[in-house]
């Protein structure tokens, strides 16, 4: 057994297959992948990594399994998946995922090949675990996968508390102990047996559609709401802070230019850590200026910061090629180099957690149908959404006017909106 002192969960005891996985290269690599990417440019103490987060997810999964009475091989599979759930992340976590997915067709939870080979595969097979089964759980497939990758998963529980702790904001606090105590698995026709098996002892078809689902036990609507509220409060001041958004967009541009200018492949980029990636863009002539700006925090500035309802549908619906064409058009109209314009269109607002299920008067109900808070939080999420156009400081006015024209935005409304919408948390760092 390994005992680790953790900032969030105090002492974490790691045993069994998870203890053997900790020192594999795939897991140790996560020591060099920041959990929050570029958020450290806003909150200097936000330097925690995917490694310590993985330990926390394992810890919460283990506590939940103890509470649920799930033991044996099934528990081993879930604990292994909890420890390995982030090994597919590329540098700066989710930030480059859209780029690598376009070129490889794989997301961070497509880890089958990674778990099958090397030290991880050896450890899993030594414990009589099928790497493919573990990969399915990481991807949210199969019975009981919801504990690691679902609407009420221990992944969310850990990262919200951990991110709040390391940024110092008071918004991500949730009662993880109560969460794991109140989780239960139920069949769509009744409660699952305590050992986690279906009543006939099988796992059904392995898809999870007919198997048990993870729910919060009776009387815990407010517990589920606390998860939604924590996420909603963290979003504007941490996850989508404008400085984090700008720096992430600059690194995405640098990554794209790196792949176009060098022999580096998207598959290789996925396996880099933060340090590998920053070294690569520093050494590439085509990305050296963006790298310098990131290293020195000489970031692009906001030229446009527009609300959801002010953005035309054609821009909301634009794919990557269309966004690139719009960037070129804005640059041409503003009379600046194309690489001095970055268009940042976030995905449509979603709230996956609202589909979580809770037990109410003996019935299993979706949280969104039971909680009036969900509707308010959905509205707040939409209100927090912003389209950004970024450019170097001397060109922001020209680029802003050009972007308003090309994108079909109201230029008179944008100046007030940009200044009024900027979060003021830690403006001294700007």
C-alpha positions as CSV (number, residue, x, y, z in Angstrom):
1,X,0.0,0.0,0.0
2,X,1.1,3.5,-0.8
3,X,0.0,6.5,1.3
4,X,0.1,10.0,-0.2
5,X,-0.6,13.3,1.6
6,X,-3.0,15.3,-0.6
7,X,-3.9,19.0,-0.4
8,X,-7.6,18.2,-0.8
9,X,-8.3,14.7,0.6
10,X,-5.6,14.6,3.3
11,X,-4.2,11.1,3.2
12,X,-4.9,8.9,0.2
13,X,-4.2,5.2,0.5
14,X,-3.5,3.4,-2.8
15,X,-3.6,-0.3,-3.0
16,X,-3.8,-3.2,-5.4
17,X,-3.7,-2.5,-9.2
18,X,-3.8,1.2,-8.7
19,X,-0.6,1.1,-6.6
20,X,1.1,-0.7,-9.4
21,X,-0.1,1.7,-12.0
22,X,1.1,4.9,-10.2
23,X,4.7,4.5,-11.4
24,X,4.0,3.6,-15.0
25,X,5.3,6.2,-17.5
26,X,1.8,7.0,-18.7
27,X,0.6,8.0,-15.2
28,X,3.9,9.7,-14.2
29,X,3.6,11.8,-17.4
30,X,0.6,13.5,-15.9
31,X,2.9,15.2,-13.3
32,X,3.8,17.5,-16.2
33,X,0.3,18.3,-17.5
34,X,-1.4,21.1,-15.7
35,X,-5.0,20.5,-14.7
36,X,-6.1,24.0,-15.6
37,X,-3.8,24.7,-18.5
38,X,-3.2,28.5,-18.8
39,X,-5.3,29.5,-15.8
40,X,-2.0,30.0,-13.9
41,X,-1.6,33.2,-15.9
42,X,-4.6,34.5,-13.9
43,X,-4.3,32.6,-10.7
44,X,-0.6,32.0,-10.0
45,X,-1.1,29.1,-7.6
46,X,-3.2,27.1,-10.1
47,X,-0.2,24.8,-10.9
48,X,-1.8,21.5,-9.8
49,X,-1.6,18.7,-12.3
50,X,-3.5,15.8,-13.8
51,X,-1.4,13.5,-11.7
52,X,-2.7,14.7,-8.3
53,X,-6.2,14.9,-9.8
54,X,-6.0,11.3,-10.8
55,X,-5.0,10.3,-7.3
56,X,-8.0,12.2,-6.0
57,X,-10.4,10.5,-8.5
58,X,-9.0,7.1,-7.5
59,X,-9.5,8.0,-3.8
60,X,-13.2,9.1,-4.3
61,X,-13.9,6.0,-6.5
62,X,-12.4,3.8,-3.8
63,X,-14.6,5.4,-1.1
64,X,-17.7,5.1,-3.2
65,X,-16.9,1.4,-3.9
66,X,-16.6,0.7,-0.2
67,X,-19.9,2.4,0.4
68,X,-21.6,0.5,-2.4
69,X,-20.2,-2.8,-1.3
70,X,-18.6,-3.5,-4.7
71,X,-15.6,-5.7,-4.4
72,X,-13.4,-8.1,-6.3
73,X,-12.6,-7.9,-10.0
74,X,-15.3,-5.3,-10.7
75,X,-13.9,-3.0,-8.0
76,X,-10.4,-3.5,-9.5
77,X,-11.6,-2.5,-12.9
78,X,-13.2,0.7,-11.6
79,X,-10.2,1.6,-9.5
80,X,-7.8,1.1,-12.5
81,X,-10.0,3.2,-14.7
82,X,-10.1,6.0,-12.1
83,X,-6.3,6.0,-11.9
84,X,-6.0,5.9,-15.7
85,X,-8.9,8.2,-16.7
86,X,-6.7,11.1,-17.7
87,X,-3.7,9.4,-19.3
88,X,-5.0,10.2,-22.8
89,X,-4.8,14.0,-22.2
90,X,-2.4,16.0,-24.4
91,X,-0.4,19.0,-23.3
92,X,-2.4,21.7,-21.5
93,X,-5.3,19.3,-20.9
94,X,-8.4,19.9,-23.0
95,X,-7.0,23.0,-24.8
96,X,-5.5,21.3,-27.8
97,X,-8.0,18.5,-28.0
98,X,-10.2,20.0,-30.8
99,X,-7.1,20.3,-32.9
100,X,-5.8,16.8,-32.4
101,X,-9.3,15.3,-32.8
102,X,-9.6,16.9,-36.2
103,X,-6.4,15.3,-37.3
104,X,-6.6,11.9,-35.5
105,X,-10.3,11.3,-34.9
106,X,-9.5,10.7,-31.2
107,X,-10.5,12.4,-28.0
108,X,-8.6,12.2,-24.7
109,X,-10.8,9.3,-23.5
110,X,-9.8,7.2,-26.6
111,X,-7.2,5.3,-24.7
112,X,-7.5,1.7,-25.9
113,X,-4.1,1.5,-27.6
114,X,-2.4,3.3,-24.8
115,X,-3.7,0.9,-22.2
116,X,-3.0,-2.2,-24.3
117,X,0.7,-1.5,-24.7
118,X,3.7,-0.8,-22.5
119,X,3.9,-0.8,-18.8
120,X,0.2,-0.1,-18.3
121,X,-0.9,-3.1,-20.3
122,X,1.6,-5.3,-18.5
123,X,0.2,-4.2,-15.0
124,X,-3.4,-4.7,-16.0
125,X,-2.7,-8.2,-17.4
126,X,-0.7,-9.0,-14.3
127,X,-3.8,-8.3,-12.3
128,X,-5.9,-10.4,-14.7
129,X,-7.7,-7.2,-16.1
130,X,-8.6,-6.8,-19.7
131,X,-7.2,-3.4,-21.0
132,X,-10.1,-3.1,-23.4
133,X,-12.6,-3.3,-20.5
134,X,-10.7,-0.6,-18.6
135,X,-10.7,1.6,-21.8
136,X,-14.4,1.2,-22.1
137,X,-14.9,2.4,-18.5
138,X,-12.7,5.4,-19.2
139,X,-14.9,6.2,-22.2
140,X,-18.0,5.9,-20.1
141,X,-19.2,2.6,-21.6
142,X,-20.5,-0.4,-19.8
143,X,-22.1,-1.1,-16.4
144,X,-20.8,1.0,-13.5
145,X,-18.7,3.2,-15.8
146,X,-20.9,6.2,-14.6
147,X,-18.9,6.2,-11.4
148,X,-15.8,7.3,-13.3
149,X,-17.3,9.0,-16.4
150,X,-20.9,10.0,-16.0
151,X,-23.1,12.8,-14.8
152,X,-22.4,12.3,-11.1
153,X,-18.9,11.0,-11.5
154,X,-16.0,11.3,-9.0
155,X,-14.0,13.1,-11.7
156,X,-16.2,16.2,-11.4
157,X,-16.3,15.9,-7.6
158,X,-12.5,16.0,-7.4
159,X,-11.7,18.7,-10.0
160,X,-14.3,21.2,-8.7
161,X,-12.9,21.0,-5.2
162,X,-9.3,20.8,-6.3
163,X,-9.6,23.7,-8.7
164,X,-11.2,25.9,-6.1
165,X,-8.5,25.1,-3.6
166,X,-5.6,25.9,-5.9
167,X,-7.1,29.1,-7.4
168,X,-8.2,30.3,-4.0
169,X,-11.8,31.1,-5.1
170,X,-14.6,30.1,-2.7
171,X,-17.1,28.8,-5.3
172,X,-16.1,25.2,-6.0
173,X,-16.8,23.8,-2.5
174,X,-19.0,20.6,-2.5
175,X,-19.4,17.9,0.2
176,X,-17.6,15.1,-1.5
177,X,-18.0,12.8,1.6
178,X,-21.8,13.2,1.4
179,X,-21.8,12.6,-2.4
180,X,-20.0,9.3,-2.1
181,X,-22.2,8.2,0.8
182,X,-25.4,9.0,-1.1
183,X,-24.5,7.3,-4.4
184,X,-26.3,4.1,-5.3
185,X,-26.7,1.9,-8.4
186,X,-30.2,1.0,-9.5
187,X,-31.7,-1.1,-12.3
188,X,-34.2,0.6,-14.5
189,X,-36.6,-1.9,-13.0
190,X,-35.4,-1.8,-9.4
191,X,-32.3,-1.6,-7.2
192,X,-29.2,-3.4,-8.2
193,X,-27.7,-6.1,-5.9
194,X,-25.1,-4.8,-3.5
195,X,-22.3,-6.7,-5.1
196,X,-22.9,-4.7,-8.3
197,X,-23.9,-7.7,-10.4
198,X,-27.2,-8.0,-12.2
199,X,-29.7,-10.3,-10.5
200,X,-28.7,-13.1,-12.9
201,X,-25.0,-12.4,-12.2
202,X,-24.2,-11.1,-15.7
203,X,-23.2,-7.7,-17.0
204,X,-25.9,-7.8,-19.7
205,X,-24.6,-6.7,-23.1
206,X,-21.8,-4.5,-21.7
207,X,-23.2,-1.3,-23.0
208,X,-24.7,-0.1,-19.8
209,X,-28.0,0.7,-21.4
210,X,-29.7,-2.2,-19.7
211,X,-27.4,-2.4,-16.7
212,X,-27.4,-0.4,-13.5
213,X,-27.1,3.4,-13.5
214,X,-25.7,5.7,-10.9
215,X,-28.1,7.9,-9.0
216,X,-28.2,9.9,-5.8
217,X,-30.3,8.3,-3.1
218,X,-33.6,9.6,-1.7
219,X,-33.7,13.2,-0.5
220,X,-30.5,14.4,-2.3
221,X,-31.8,16.8,-4.9
222,X,-30.0,19.6,-3.1
223,X,-26.8,17.6,-3.0
224,X,-27.0,17.3,-6.8
225,X,-27.8,20.9,-7.2
226,X,-24.6,21.8,-5.2
227,X,-22.6,20.2,-8.0
228,X,-24.3,22.3,-10.7
229,X,-24.0,25.5,-8.6
230,X,-20.3,25.0,-8.0
231,X,-19.7,24.4,-11.7
232,X,-21.7,27.5,-12.7
233,X,-19.9,29.8,-10.2
234,X,-16.5,28.5,-11.2
235,X,-17.1,28.9,-14.9
236,X,-16.8,32.7,-15.4
237,X,-14.1,33.5,-12.8
238,X,-11.9,30.4,-13.5
239,X,-12.6,28.2,-16.5
240,X,-13.6,31.0,-19.0
241,X,-11.8,34.0,-17.6
242,X,-10.9,36.1,-20.6
243,X,-7.1,36.0,-19.9
244,X,-7.3,32.2,-19.8
245,X,-9.4,32.1,-23.0
246,X,-6.9,34.4,-24.8
247,X,-3.8,32.4,-23.8
248,X,-5.4,29.1,-24.6
249,X,-6.4,30.4,-28.1
250,X,-2.8,31.5,-28.7
251,X,-1.5,28.1,-27.8
252,X,-4.0,26.4,-30.1
253,X,-2.8,28.6,-32.9
254,X,0.8,27.8,-32.1
255,X,0.0,24.1,-32.0
256,X,-1.7,24.3,-35.4
257,X,1.2,26.2,-36.9
258,X,3.7,23.7,-35.4
259,X,1.9,20.8,-37.1
260,X,1.8,22.6,-40.4
261,X,5.5,23.8,-40.3
262,X,7.2,20.7,-39.0
263,X,7.2,16.9,-39.2
264,X,5.5,16.7,-35.8
265,X,2.3,14.7,-36.1
266,X,-1.0,15.2,-34.2
267,X,-0.5,11.7,-32.7
268,X,2.9,12.8,-31.4
269,X,1.4,16.0,-30.1
270,X,-1.2,14.1,-28.1
271,X,1.6,12.3,-26.2
272,X,3.6,15.4,-25.3
273,X,3.4,17.0,-21.9
274,X,3.3,20.7,-21.3
275,X,7.1,21.1,-21.2
276,X,7.6,19.1,-24.4
277,X,5.0,21.3,-26.2
278,X,6.4,24.6,-25.0
279,X,9.9,23.5,-26.0
280,X,8.7,22.5,-29.5
281,X,7.0,25.8,-30.2
282,X,10.0,27.8,-28.9
283,X,12.3,25.9,-31.3
284,X,10.0,26.4,-34.3
285,X,10.5,29.6,-36.3
286,X,6.9,29.8,-37.3
287,X,5.7,29.7,-33.7
288,X,8.5,31.4,-31.9
289,X,6.7,34.8,-31.6
290,X,3.6,33.2,-30.1
291,X,5.8,31.2,-27.7
292,X,7.6,34.4,-26.7
293,X,4.3,36.2,-26.0
294,X,3.1,33.3,-23.9
295,X,6.4,33.0,-21.9
296,X,6.5,36.7,-21.2
297,X,2.7,37.0,-20.7
298,X,2.6,39.5,-23.5
299,X,-0.8,38.3,-24.6
300,X,-3.2,39.4,-27.3
301,X,-6.0,41.6,-26.1
302,X,-9.7,41.6,-26.6
303,X,-10.9,43.2,-29.8
304,X,-14.4,41.7,-29.5
305,X,-16.2,40.1,-26.6
306,X,-19.8,39.4,-27.7
307,X,-22.8,37.8,-26.0
308,X,-24.5,34.8,-27.3
309,X,-27.6,36.5,-28.7
310,X,-25.5,39.2,-30.5
311,X,-23.7,36.6,-32.6
312,X,-25.4,35.5,-35.9
313,X,-26.4,31.8,-36.3
314,X,-23.9,31.4,-39.2
315,X,-21.0,32.2,-36.8
316,X,-22.4,29.9,-34.1
317,X,-22.6,27.1,-36.6
318,X,-19.3,27.7,-38.4
319,X,-16.9,24.7,-38.5
320,X,-13.1,25.1,-38.3
321,X,-12.7,25.8,-41.9
322,X,-15.3,28.5,-41.8
323,X,-13.8,30.1,-38.7
324,X,-10.4,30.2,-40.4
325,X,-11.9,31.9,-43.5
326,X,-13.6,34.5,-41.2
327,X,-10.2,35.1,-39.5
328,X,-8.6,35.8,-42.9
329,X,-11.4,38.1,-43.9
330,X,-11.2,40.1,-40.6
331,X,-7.4,40.4,-41.0
332,X,-7.7,41.6,-44.6
333,X,-10.3,44.2,-43.7
334,X,-8.3,45.4,-40.7
335,X,-5.1,45.5,-42.7
336,X,-3.2,43.3,-40.4
337,X,-1.4,39.9,-40.8
338,X,-3.7,36.9,-40.6
339,X,-1.8,35.6,-37.6
340,X,-2.7,38.8,-35.7
341,X,-6.3,37.8,-35.6
342,X,-7.7,34.9,-33.5
343,X,-11.4,34.1,-33.6
344,X,-12.6,32.2,-30.6
345,X,-16.1,30.7,-30.8
346,X,-16.9,28.5,-27.8
347,X,-19.1,25.5,-28.2
348,X,-22.8,25.7,-27.5
349,X,-23.6,25.9,-23.8
350,X,-24.3,22.5,-22.2
351,X,-25.0,21.3,-18.8
352,X,-24.5,17.5,-18.8
353,X,-24.8,17.3,-15.0
354,X,-28.5,18.4,-15.3
355,X,-29.3,14.9,-16.7
356,X,-28.1,13.2,-13.5
357,X,-30.7,11.1,-11.8
358,X,-32.0,11.4,-8.3
359,X,-34.4,9.3,-6.2
360,X,-37.6,11.2,-5.3
361,X,-40.4,9.4,-3.4
362,X,-39.1,6.1,-4.7
363,X,-38.9,7.1,-8.3
364,X,-35.8,7.8,-10.4
365,X,-36.1,11.2,-11.9
366,X,-33.8,13.5,-14.0
367,X,-32.5,16.4,-12.0
368,X,-33.5,18.9,-14.7
369,X,-37.2,17.8,-14.2
370,X,-37.0,17.9,-10.4
371,X,-35.0,21.1,-9.7
372,X,-36.1,24.6,-10.6
373,X,-32.5,25.7,-10.2
374,X,-31.5,23.9,-13.4
375,X,-33.4,26.3,-15.6
376,X,-31.9,29.4,-13.9
377,X,-28.4,28.0,-14.2
378,X,-29.0,27.2,-17.9
379,X,-29.9,30.8,-18.4
380,X,-26.9,32.0,-16.5
381,X,-24.7,29.7,-18.5
382,X,-26.0,31.2,-21.8
383,X,-25.6,34.7,-20.4
384,X,-21.9,34.0,-19.5
385,X,-21.1,32.7,-23.0
386,X,-18.8,35.1,-25.0
387,X,-17.4,35.1,-28.5
388,X,-13.9,36.5,-28.5
389,X,-11.7,38.1,-31.2
390,X,-8.1,38.7,-30.1
391,X,-5.3,40.7,-31.6
392,X,-2.0,42.4,-30.5
393,X,-2.7,45.6,-28.5
394,X,-1.9,48.2,-31.2
395,X,-4.4,46.6,-33.6
396,X,-7.3,45.8,-31.3
397,X,-9.5,48.8,-32.4
398,X,-9.0,48.1,-36.1
399,X,-9.5,44.4,-35.7
400,X,-12.6,45.0,-33.5
401,X,-14.3,47.2,-36.1
402,X,-13.4,44.8,-38.9
403,X,-14.6,41.8,-36.9
404,X,-17.9,43.6,-36.2
405,X,-18.4,44.2,-39.9
406,X,-17.4,40.7,-41.0
407,X,-19.3,38.8,-38.3
408,X,-22.4,41.0,-38.5
409,X,-22.1,42.4,-35.0
410,X,-23.2,45.9,-33.8
411,X,-19.9,47.9,-33.4
412,X,-21.5,50.5,-31.2
413,X,-22.7,47.9,-28.7
414,X,-19.4,46.0,-28.6
415,X,-17.3,48.7,-26.9
416,X,-19.6,48.9,-23.9
417,X,-20.1,45.1,-23.9
418,X,-16.3,44.3,-24.0
419,X,-15.5,46.6,-21.1
420,X,-18.6,45.7,-19.1
421,X,-18.2,42.0,-19.5
422,X,-14.6,41.6,-18.4
423,X,-14.4,39.8,-15.1
424,X,-12.7,42.0,-12.5
425,X,-11.3,39.2,-10.4
426,X,-7.5,39.7,-10.3
427,X,-7.6,42.6,-12.8
428,X,-4.3,43.6,-11.3
429,X,-2.7,40.8,-13.1
430,X,-3.8,42.3,-16.4
